[in-house]
Amino acid sequence: MMVKPIIKKILRKLPYLKDIFAKADQRDILMKALFVPPGHFYSPIPSLEEIKLNEAKIFDIFPQEIPGINLQQQEQLNLLNIFQAYYDEQPFKQQKTEGLRYYFENDYYSYSDGIFLYCMMRYAQPQKIIEIGSGFSSCVMLDTNELFLDKKVSCTFIEPYPERLLSLVGDEEGNNYTLIKQKLQDIDLQFFQQLSNNDILFIDSTHVAKTNSDVNYIFFEILPSLKSGVLIHIHDIFYPFEYPKSWIIQEKRAWNEVYMLRAFLQYNNNFKIELFNNFLTLFFADFFQEKMPLCQKNTGGSIWLRKIQ
């Protein structure tokens, strides 16, 4: 009766089989923790097999219109023409440069995203920015505030895991920004009422809607409570409200914020799209090639909204 357990114990110690047993144990633990396995129709984690059967339909179609969403194409282009003058004065370099916190060659908030944030700050002249999720984007804010806005912008960064931010900006807290090391869900809704016309709520969330998530708090409570005129930035949003194929298939991300946003914007007259950089660089590549070529080095994934009522 004891032979099988003994043999199994011996096999577990063999180098090759040891890894197989370890993976099997991890799978068993995972399965016991889940209601259904990943890819099941009741699971929020998608089935890669089913996705691969519909790859072209999911990832290769780029309509210039989305049912129920006013993309404000002409207004976006008008704003883009205004931004061109700011682009010509942008100070950032590819690599870390003395006197600047931000640089383009990073994996988190690169070229197009950084340029449009800088341009939007110069255009809107906000008095306050509240940032949810901080890092390289915070560097754009601090540099732009210092170089172009006379340090008149009050910047508050909500970041429960601030290691990257602090590695980039050091001990500037108290002088140039306020850091709140809390989860967003623990911050009272009233805190966001300080934002008014042309102020910015900058969102770079966990990107996952689930029970008690920051994404739920943002869409269900924070956004509806904002005052009219507040600008809202949401990061990692791609056109046409779908994630890149490599993120889903190769990296196996199961984010869903972009779908929440699409549903939120459909037939919603209380918010309007101000700028959608991935949309613009997709359909107006010639403009960027001629007038804002740095944006094409990384077309980014940011959408800018405005609360209008």
Secondary structure, DSSP 8 states (H G I E B T S, - for coil): --HHHHHHHHHHHSHHHHHHHHHHHHHHHHHHH-SS-TTSTT-SS--HHHHHHTHHHHHS---S-BTTB---HHHHHHHHHHHHHHHTT----SS--TT-S--S--SSS-HHHHHHHHHHHHHH--SEEEEES-SHHHHHHHHHHHHHSTT--EEEEE-SSTHHHHHHHTT-BTTTBEEE-S-GGGS-GGGGGG--TT-EEEE-------TT-HHHHIIIIIHHHS-TT-EEEEES--TTT---HHHHHTS-----HHHHHHHHHTT-TTEEEEEEHHHHHHH-HHHHHHH-GGGGG----EEEEEE--
